Every structure is written in C-alpha cells, then in structure tokens.
Amino acid sequence: MDETQERTPPVQIPAPADGFVGREAVLSHLDRTWRRRADRPPIVVLSGIGGVGKTTVAVRWLSDRRDWFPGGLLYTRLSEPGGDPVPTGEILFGFLATIGIPADTIPPHPGQRSAMFRAAVADRFVGILLDDAVSAAQVRALLPATASAMVVVTSRRQLTGLAMDGAELLDLAPLTPDDSRRLLGELVGTGRLAAEPDATGTIIEICGGLPLALGIIGARLRTRPLRSIAREANTYARHLGAGTRAPDDVREMQAVFDTSYAELPDRAARVYRACGLHPGPDVSVDALADVLGEPSAQVEDAVDALVAVNLLADAADDRVAQHDLLRRDARLRAERELEPADQAVVVRGFTRWYLTRAQAADDLIHPQRPRLGVTPPGKHGKAFPDRAAAVAWWRRDLRSIRAAVAEARRRQWDEELWQFCEASWGFFLHHRDYEPWLAMHTAGVAAAQRCDVPLVEARLRSQLGFAYAKLRRFDDAIAQNLIALRLGEQQAHGSTRATALAQLGRAARGQGDLPAALGYYQQAAQLQEHLGIPRGVALCRRRCGEVLAMLGRDEEAITELTAAATAMAELGDPVQHARAATAVATLRSRQGRHDEARRVLKEALRVVRDLDSPYYTAEVLSALGQAEQEAGHEEDGRRHRAEARELYVRLGDPRAGEIAKPAAATDGPGTAAGEAGERGLGSGR
C-alpha cells in the first residue's frame, strides 16, 4: 500500500463554533448535494454578507459528517487578512504536503501542482473547505476531478462563474429574529434573556440576524454576568458608530465590512455611500443615477459590483437593498468621508427624486385637480405608463416616500415638504392612512407659512380638515377650514373659498346640522358655477343630494345626484360618477326598486375595483350590502358588508365600527336605518 495512504487522515478544518441554530435547510441541501453526486466532484458555494456565518455552516456540516470523508478534511483560507488572494501555488503546496506528498517532490509551477493534487485525491473520499474565496478562477485551480471529493466554498462574493463548473450557489440569509434569540440564548442563557425581553429585542434588531454580531455580544455578556442586557445594547450600538475607536471585539465585526469596502472601485464606493444616505429600505438604479448625476449604465455596473460582493442585494422591481448593518456602515462611511454639505446634497437629491415621482403619479391617479406646486418640465419624463403603474409605485415605495418626507421635515426643506403634501392627495383619497397624513400636513402647513404661500397653506388646511372630519374630529375640521376660507378671501381666490365652504359643509353634516351643511354646499356650488368649474359644481351637487336624502327629500336628492352623475360621466371622472350613481342606487333601493339598485351598484363596484381603490371599494360594498339586505338577500348583504368592514379596518377608517351596526326597520333621518342610509350615500370627497 502507498505510504501516503497509511497516514492518519488529515483534519484541517477549525473546531465547530459554540452555538449553532437555524441552518437546517442549508445543511439538508449540502446532504442532498453529496448524495446526488455523479461523475464529477460536488461543489457548493456559500455566499453572503460578512458575518452571516458562511464558514460556521461549512465547518459544522463537515465536522458532523466526518465519517463520510475517511480520506480527510482539508481546509484553507483563500484570502489574506487585508483581502488580497493567497497565491494558488502556496495553497496547493500546503494541501499536497498535508496529504503526505514529500516536499522535495512537489513541482514548482502552480499548474503542475494542481495536476498532482487532482491525482493525489483521486478516489479518496475527502471534504475540502475553501474559505473566503476571492474569485472563481482561484477556486477553479483547486478543484479535484473525482466525484469522491466534496468541495464547499465560502465567499463574500457570489462567484457565479463557478456555475460553469457545476457548482451550486447558495446565498446564506441572516438568521430570523426567532433563531437570533435562540442563538443568543445558547450563548448567554435563556433565563437572562427572559428577564430583559425589550433589551433582548433591541440587541436582535441591532445585530440584524448576523451570527458574528450576535456571537460578539454573547461573548461580552457571558464574561460579564452582572452586566444588564440593556446596557450592553446601548454600548454596542454606540461602539458600532465609533469606527477605529471601538473595542477590538466590536472591531472584528467592522473589519469584515472594511475588507469588502477597501476593494471597491471608486464609483462602486460612491454608490455604496449613497445607499447609506438613501431615506428608505431599498432604492432603484434610476434614483441613484439621478442623484449621483451619472449615466444609468455606469451606475448599474457599480451596483452589479456591489451585489457581486454582497454589499447590496437584489430586491423586487429592479431595486437593490442593504442589510441593516451594511446600511448603517454605508451611512457612517458617508458621514466620515463626505462634508456635511455634500451629504445634504445627496439626501436632498433623493428627496426631490421621490417628490417628482410622486407628482408624476398624482397626475395619473387624480388628474382632475391642478397642483400649485409645479414640477420642472421634463424632470420625471414618462415616469409611469398608466395609472395602475403609478398606484403600484406608491404602494411599493410608500416607506421610502415617507422617509423622504421625514427628511424634508427634519431639515426644514419647506418647499419640498408642502409639495409632498399636495402630491399625495390622490393616493390618500383612495387608500387613506390618517395618522401619517395628519403628521405630514401639520408640518406642511407650517412649511407653507414659512414659505409665505397663503394659497398653499389654505389648500393644505382644507386637506387637513378633510382628514379631521373623516376621523370625526369636527371641531378641528371647522377650525382648519375657517382659516382656509379667510385666506381665500384675503387672496380673492374663488376656488380656495369654494373648497373651504364645501369642507365646512362636511363638518356640519358630521355634527348633524343638515340645514347648515346644505347651505354650505349650495354656496360652494354657486361659487364654482361662477368660476366656471364644472367638476366642482358636480361634486357639490352630489353632496347636496346626499344631505337632501338624509332630510327625507328623496326626489330632490335624486335630481341633484343624477345631475352630478351625468356631469361626472361627461367629464371623464369614473370614480365620482360611480359615487354619485351609488347614492342614486341607494335611494332607489330604499324605494323598493331593488333590481335596478343592485345592477347599478354592481357596476359601480366593478369600476372602483378596476381602479384599485380600497376606500371607494369599501364605500360601494357597504351600499351594495345594504341594498342586498333590503332586497331580502341576507347572506349576500352580510358578505359585502363584511368585506367593506375589512377594508375600512385595514385603512384605519372609523366607518369600520359603524358598518357592523344592524339596520332598523324604519328609514327616517336620525334612526338607525337613516344612519345606515347616510353611510350608503357616502360621506367622502
């Protein structure tokens, strides 16, 4: 027997780490890869951001399956501490010597050593861990040719080129919050975590599912059993921003990111820093290119370079995202490497990019109302192909939009702030979300005052009053609209006055003063007529019709509502046509014309569903549910009303509670049925 085969099989891999949780799926995948091997060596590449536990997983799998590899377990690190690649010839020399090849027989040329290595491990059952690989070419020179050898590669880079060699590429995700808690519990003790659940949650959030970060904190706490978890959470968060002043153990986490960042080309480093300043969870290449003032193709190349080294990750809809710790790292690097004024330029650039997109979306979602804030010509071009795409953008980027608004508010970029308020009106009408809306508009009113634009202030106050009325805060709604009315009168601006009058009518209606509400609506209609604004007239006539119905003056109500529906159809406003038609149908149902009412309501429901409008869908469903019940279709009625209530709950609208009330037998104003009729007739814009 050959002398090299009589040696004790080498085991070079490190000892498994203490604490190991949450990687069952990856371990099972490695098992399947080994069992399915055919005529070539099975290769698995574990990639992911630094600190996610790639080496830990590989070592654990190989250690637990040591008896599968009687020929030994080989290990080498493929990069120097500074990130430079270890020469392939050095690695091969070490492998050959480890498996028993005499040093004086190992050839000097890397290609010859590679061939000798393949021959030496042929038919041996060996596991090989190639740790922290720099490139696919570096790995390729170390691959055996036998199916009896299993190769596990770890890398901060994706190494997609190894797919041509039959490698399976696995991206290792951070641990879930539950698994992070389990790991921390193994390191510190579950009783200690249970005693401080809030502080434990803070640590889990700070660490972002990275086992390295959790292990560092676990070790710090284990060596200091009297230290509170809350204090450790605060200290660790402070150290993360301390850079080179942080303790050595915390620097271990930072060093992982330092190595990746140091290798970046200049443009990729600039994009990385910009992502750290982006006011939201993910960002598009278009936004990055616009803010950085560089061609999209070059920014896309830089993004690809960042994705390849796991400093960015692909997200849905051609966006990229950063892990929370990477985002913090990118922001801190931007703060260290850029002057405050240059940082502000980047953040303001993102803020304005979202503003111009919001304005472009508003043009499609609510085209009937001209804005006071004007987008520079050609700034956003053809941002969205149609209304559906504009709505989808708002939904998808809502967190980033709100973060941009928060930046504008914090930095007192007043013009951008009030323009955000105005541009968000169309989306808000259909989707509602009252608390963020109130906060944004309260700040927007103050911004408009500082900018000395009274008509803008009046518009935002009326929008704020609209939300207050919807939340049954009628005194607040009246206060805002009285100021808006005064501003309109001071500026001799008729449409501002008309809007404020209509909103005062809404508040009076909500307070139960129906004659006053009717008077306000009629004044607003007359003013809109005088100004030649047919849509404004139609809106006011619909509102007059709703109040007349509540007063029991059904025929007058139908006249007003029919005129409003006709006008909205002619003006091409499908939402307001559907709402006016819904109000007419509600009255027809009350008069016993159930088939006609249900037919109209079902068509109105189709329209608002097609427009992807949750709020108005709920409004029509509520009316249809009522009409079905009045027609004796109790089950259909309950189903429609239940769906309406679910939508209102999701939107945070108070009508969710009202819609559950049963209707009484009578239908006069002030009775339960009258109140249900009011809801069916609508009380929205």
TARABEL-V484329 format. One line per field, one symbol per residue. burial: # if it has 24 or more other C-alpha atoms within 12 Angstrom, else .. Layout:
burial = ???
This chain:
burial = ........#####...#.#####..##.###.##......#######################..#..###########...#.#################....#......######.##..#############.#######################.#..###########.#.##########...##.....########################.....###.##.###.###.#.....#############.##..##########################.....###.#############....#################.......#########################...#####....#..##..#.#######.##.##########...######################.###.##########...####################.#.#############....##################...#.#############....####################.#..############....##################...#.###.##########.#####################.....##.##########.######.###.##...#.#...#############
